Amino acid sequence: MADTVAIQGEAGSFSHAAALETHGDVIRLMPCVTFVELFRAVQGGAATSGVVPIENTLAGSVHENYDLLSAHALHVVAETELRIRHCLIASPRTRLSDVRRVASHPVALAQCRRFFATHPDLVAVPAYDTAGSVRDLMAGTVDAEAAIASKLAAELYGAAVLEEGLEDHAENYTRFLVIARDPASREAANKTSLILSLGNTPGTLYRALGVFAGRGLNLTKIESRPLPGRPWEYLFYLDVVDTGQGIAAALEELRAFTSGIRVLGTYPAR
């Protein structure tokens, strides 16, 4: 039986991780219009797993997906990263001088600020997806003359590439998380993603971070998001790589003075 992997957007989009494999098994992709739809597809069983972008080296964190991780009872089972190259794409007869409006996903637009700064006559038009904006452009259903997406998207929808390398820096990578209803196998798993609720007590964050430092655990990411219903309090999302000291003891110590801990998943570090 084929696994079904939910992705946000169309084939060729910036949030599409088509390189997933399941040991030779066939994978059926399920495009989702929104990230909310993706999480619901996995949680409801319509998809066995989902691939979501969580951070980009130019645009930063995808905050919506951090919030959706907190709101759904799913597990992070793997991670991967993808080199992102953006192209200015239009119909084959369109010239750059004809372009006034450029459509793409807001995160992709944010990765191309320098391009828009050097082309002040162009207007960025937010769309739900990168490759989807190319599809809509070719179908005549988007109010724009061009789109920003991958070269693959241009090939898939019969469009032309006007310019390549629109991203602000060549080192443009997006990190993706694979989410599923069941946790990953612990074999070779050495990275843990978790959520901490610390309350609003002075020094608590410092003390929490010291727990990891004291055990030689590598804290590779920390992100704070507002705690709904509790103004000026935050949830902290942490990625921790176990360097051999073991994270279980660290979590046990944290439980003694934090108001809540949730392990999102333990999986092999990329």
VEXDREN-2710 file (C-alpha; in Angstrom, 1 decimal):
% VEXDREN-2710
k/r/px/py/pz
1/MET/0.0/0.0/0.0
2/ALA/1.4/3.4/-0.9
3/ASP/2.1/6.0/1.7
4/THR/0.4/9.3/1.3
5/VAL/2.5/12.4/2.0
6/ALA/0.7/15.7/2.4
7/ILE/2.4/18.8/1.1
8/GLN/1.3/22.4/1.0
9/GLY/1.0/23.8/-2.5
10/GLU/1.5/22.5/-6.0
11/ALA/4.4/20.3/-7.4
12/GLY/7.5/22.4/-7.7
13/SER/6.6/24.8/-4.9
14/PHE/9.1/26.1/-2.3
15/SER/7.4/23.9/0.3
16/HIS/7.5/20.8/-1.8
17/ALA/9.9/18.1/-0.6
18/ALA/9.7/15.6/-3.4
19/ALA/12.9/13.8/-2.4
20/LEU/11.2/11.7/0.3
21/GLU/11.6/7.9/-0.1
22/THR/10.2/5.0/1.9
23/HIS/12.6/2.2/1.1
24/GLY/11.2/1.7/-2.4
25/ASP/7.6/2.0/-1.6
26/VAL/5.4/4.1/-3.8
27/ILE/4.5/7.6/-2.4
28/ARG/1.3/9.4/-3.3
29/LEU/1.5/13.2/-2.9
30/MET/-1.5/15.0/-1.5
31/PRO/-1.3/18.8/-2.3
32/CYS/-2.9/21.0/0.3
33/VAL/-3.9/24.6/-0.2
34/THR/-3.0/25.7/3.3
35/PHE/-0.7/24.4/6.1
36/VAL/-3.9/24.1/8.3
37/GLU/-5.3/21.7/5.7
38/LEU/-2.0/19.7/5.7
39/PHE/-2.0/19.2/9.5
40/ARG/-5.6/18.2/9.5
41/ALA/-5.0/15.7/6.7
42/VAL/-2.2/14.0/8.7
43/GLN/-4.1/14.1/12.0
44/GLY/-7.3/12.8/10.4
45/GLY/-5.6/9.9/8.6
46/ALA/-6.0/11.1/5.0
47/ALA/-2.2/11.3/4.8
48/THR/0.3/9.1/6.6
49/SER/2.8/12.0/6.9
50/GLY/3.2/15.6/6.0
51/VAL/6.2/17.8/5.0
52/VAL/6.2/21.4/6.3
53/PRO/8.8/24.2/6.0
54/ILE/9.8/25.4/9.5
55/GLU/12.6/27.9/8.8
56/ASN/14.5/29.5/6.0
57/THR/18.1/30.9/6.1
58/LEU/16.9/34.2/4.6
59/ALA/13.3/34.8/5.7
60/GLY/13.6/33.1/9.1
61/SER/11.0/31.0/10.9
62/VAL/7.7/30.0/9.5
63/HIS/5.7/31.0/12.6
64/GLU/2.4/29.5/11.4
65/ASN/3.9/26.0/11.4
66/TYR/5.3/26.4/14.9
67/ASP/1.8/27.3/16.1
68/LEU/0.3/24.4/14.3
69/LEU/2.8/22.0/15.9
70/SER/1.5/23.1/19.3
71/ALA/-2.1/22.9/18.3
72/HIS/-2.0/19.3/16.9
73/ALA/-1.2/16.0/18.5
74/LEU/1.4/15.0/15.9
75/HIS/5.0/13.9/16.1
76/VAL/8.1/15.2/14.3
77/VAL/9.7/12.1/12.8
78/ALA/12.4/13.4/10.4
79/GLU/13.9/16.6/9.0
80/THR/15.5/17.6/5.8
81/GLU/16.7/20.7/4.0
82/LEU/16.4/21.9/0.5
83/ARG/18.5/24.5/-1.5
84/ILE/16.1/27.1/-2.8
85/ARG/16.6/28.9/-6.1
86/HIS/14.0/31.4/-7.2
87/CYS/13.2/32.4/-10.8
88/LEU/11.1/35.1/-12.4
89/ILE/8.6/33.2/-14.5
90/ALA/6.1/34.4/-17.1
91/SER/4.3/33.2/-20.2
92/PRO/6.6/32.5/-23.1
93/ARG/5.7/35.8/-24.9
94/THR/6.2/38.1/-22.0
95/ARG/9.2/40.3/-21.7
96/LEU/10.6/41.8/-18.4
97/SER/9.5/45.2/-19.6
98/ASP/5.9/43.9/-19.7
99/VAL/5.9/42.9/-16.0
100/ARG/4.3/45.1/-13.4
101/ARG/3.1/42.7/-10.8
102/VAL/4.8/39.5/-9.5
103/ALA/3.0/36.8/-7.6
104/SER/4.3/34.3/-5.1
105/HIS/4.1/32.9/-1.6
106/PRO/4.9/35.6/1.0
107/VAL/7.9/33.6/2.3
108/ALA/9.3/33.4/-1.2
109/LEU/8.8/37.1/-1.8
110/ALA/10.6/37.8/1.5
111/GLN/13.6/35.8/0.2
112/CYS/13.8/38.2/-2.9
113/ARG/13.8/41.6/-1.2
114/ARG/16.9/42.7/-3.1
115/PHE/15.3/41.9/-6.4
116/PHE/12.3/44.1/-5.6
117/ALA/14.6/46.9/-4.3
118/THR/16.5/47.0/-7.6
119/HIS/13.2/46.9/-9.5
120/PRO/11.0/49.4/-7.6
121/ASP/8.4/49.5/-10.4
122/LEU/7.5/45.9/-9.7
123/VAL/4.7/45.1/-7.1
124/ALA/4.8/41.9/-5.1
125/VAL/1.5/40.1/-5.0
126/PRO/1.1/37.5/-2.2
127/ALA/-0.2/34.1/-3.3
128/TYR/-0.9/30.9/-1.4
129/ASP/1.9/29.0/-3.1
130/THR/5.0/29.5/-5.4
131/ALA/4.3/26.9/-8.0
132/GLY/0.6/27.5/-7.7
133/SER/1.2/31.1/-8.7
134/VAL/2.8/29.9/-11.9
135/ARG/-0.1/27.6/-12.6
136/ASP/-2.6/30.5/-12.0
137/LEU/-0.5/32.8/-14.1
138/MET/-0.6/30.4/-17.1
139/ALA/-4.4/29.9/-16.5
140/GLY/-5.0/33.7/-16.5
141/THR/-6.5/33.6/-13.0
142/VAL/-4.0/35.7/-11.1
143/ASP/-3.7/39.5/-11.3
144/ALA/0.0/39.5/-12.2
145/GLU/2.2/39.3/-15.3
146/ALA/4.9/37.1/-13.7
147/ALA/5.5/34.8/-10.7
148/ILE/8.5/33.8/-8.5
149/ALA/9.0/30.0/-8.2
150/SER/11.4/27.2/-9.2
151/LYS/12.6/26.4/-12.6
152/LEU/10.7/23.1/-12.2
153/ALA/7.5/25.0/-11.8
154/ALA/8.1/26.8/-15.1
155/GLU/8.8/23.4/-16.9
156/LEU/5.7/21.8/-15.4
157/TYR/3.3/24.6/-16.5
158/GLY/4.9/25.5/-19.8
159/ALA/6.1/28.9/-18.7
160/ALA/9.3/30.8/-19.5
161/VAL/12.1/31.8/-17.1
162/LEU/13.0/35.5/-17.4
163/GLU/15.6/35.6/-14.7
164/GLU/17.3/33.1/-12.3
165/GLY/18.8/33.5/-8.9
166/LEU/16.4/36.1/-7.5
167/GLU/17.1/35.0/-3.9
168/ASP/19.0/37.6/-1.7
169/HIS/21.9/35.2/-1.1
170/ALA/23.1/32.0/-2.7
171/GLU/23.1/30.2/0.6
172/ASN/19.3/30.0/0.7
173/TYR/18.0/26.8/2.3
174/THR/14.7/25.8/3.8
175/ARG/14.5/23.3/6.6
176/PHE/11.5/20.9/6.5
177/LEU/10.0/18.8/9.2
178/VAL/8.2/15.5/8.5
179/ILE/5.2/15.0/10.8
180/ALA/3.1/11.9/11.5
181/ARG/0.6/10.5/13.9
182/ASP/3.1/8.0/15.4
183/PRO/6.6/8.8/16.8
184/ALA/9.7/7.8/14.9
185/SER/11.9/4.8/15.8
186/ARG/14.5/5.6/18.4
187/GLU/17.2/3.9/16.3
188/ALA/19.8/6.5/15.3
189/ALA/17.5/9.2/16.7
190/ASN/19.7/12.0/18.3
191/LYS/17.7/15.2/17.8
192/THR/14.7/16.2/19.9
193/SER/12.2/19.0/19.3
194/LEU/10.2/20.1/22.3
195/ILE/8.0/22.9/23.7
196/LEU/8.6/24.5/27.1
197/SER/6.2/26.6/29.0
198/LEU/8.2/28.6/31.6
199/GLY/5.7/31.0/33.1
200/ASN/6.9/34.5/33.8
201/THR/9.4/34.0/36.7
202/PRO/12.7/35.9/36.5
203/GLY/15.6/33.7/35.6
204/THR/13.6/30.7/34.5
205/LEU/14.7/30.7/30.9
206/TYR/18.3/31.1/32.0
207/ARG/18.0/28.2/34.3
208/ALA/16.3/26.1/31.6
209/LEU/19.0/26.7/29.1
210/GLY/21.6/25.9/31.7
211/VAL/20.2/22.4/32.0
212/PHE/21.2/21.7/28.4
213/ALA/24.6/23.4/28.7
214/GLY/25.5/21.6/31.9
215/ARG/25.0/18.3/30.1
216/GLY/26.8/19.2/26.9
217/LEU/23.7/19.0/24.9
218/ASN/23.7/21.2/21.7
219/LEU/20.8/23.6/21.5
220/THR/20.5/24.3/17.8
221/LYS/17.3/26.3/17.7
222/ILE/15.1/28.3/20.1
223/GLU/11.9/30.1/19.0
224/SER/9.4/31.9/21.2
225/ARG/5.7/32.1/20.3
226/PRO/2.9/33.8/22.2
227/LEU/0.9/31.6/24.6
228/PRO/-2.8/32.0/23.6
229/GLY/-5.0/33.5/26.3
230/ARG/-2.0/34.5/28.5
231/PRO/-0.7/37.9/27.4
232/TRP/3.1/38.4/27.5
233/GLU/3.7/34.7/28.2
234/TYR/5.4/32.5/25.7
235/LEU/6.0/29.0/24.5
236/PHE/9.6/28.1/23.7
237/TYR/10.3/25.7/20.9
238/LEU/13.7/24.1/21.2
239/ASP/15.8/21.7/19.0
240/VAL/18.4/19.8/21.0
241/VAL/21.0/17.5/19.6
242/ASP/22.1/14.7/22.0
243/THR/25.9/14.6/22.0
244/GLY/26.0/11.4/24.0
245/GLN/25.1/12.7/27.5
246/GLY/21.4/11.6/27.1
247/ILE/18.5/14.0/27.0
248/ALA/16.2/12.1/29.4
249/ALA/17.9/13.4/32.5
250/ALA/17.7/16.9/31.2
251/LEU/14.0/16.7/30.6
252/GLU/13.5/15.2/34.1
253/GLU/15.3/18.2/35.7
254/LEU/13.3/20.7/33.6
255/ARG/10.0/19.2/34.8
256/ALA/10.9/20.3/38.3
257/PHE/10.7/24.0/37.6
258/THR/8.8/24.5/34.3
259/SER/5.1/24.7/34.0
260/GLY/4.9/22.3/31.0
261/ILE/7.0/20.2/28.6
262/ARG/5.9/18.5/25.4
263/VAL/8.3/16.5/23.3
264/LEU/7.3/16.9/19.7
265/GLY/9.6/14.2/18.5
266/THR/13.0/12.5/18.6
267/TYR/14.6/11.8/15.2
268/PRO/17.9/11.6/13.3
269/ALA/19.6/15.0/13.0
270/ARG/20.1/16.1/9.4
END
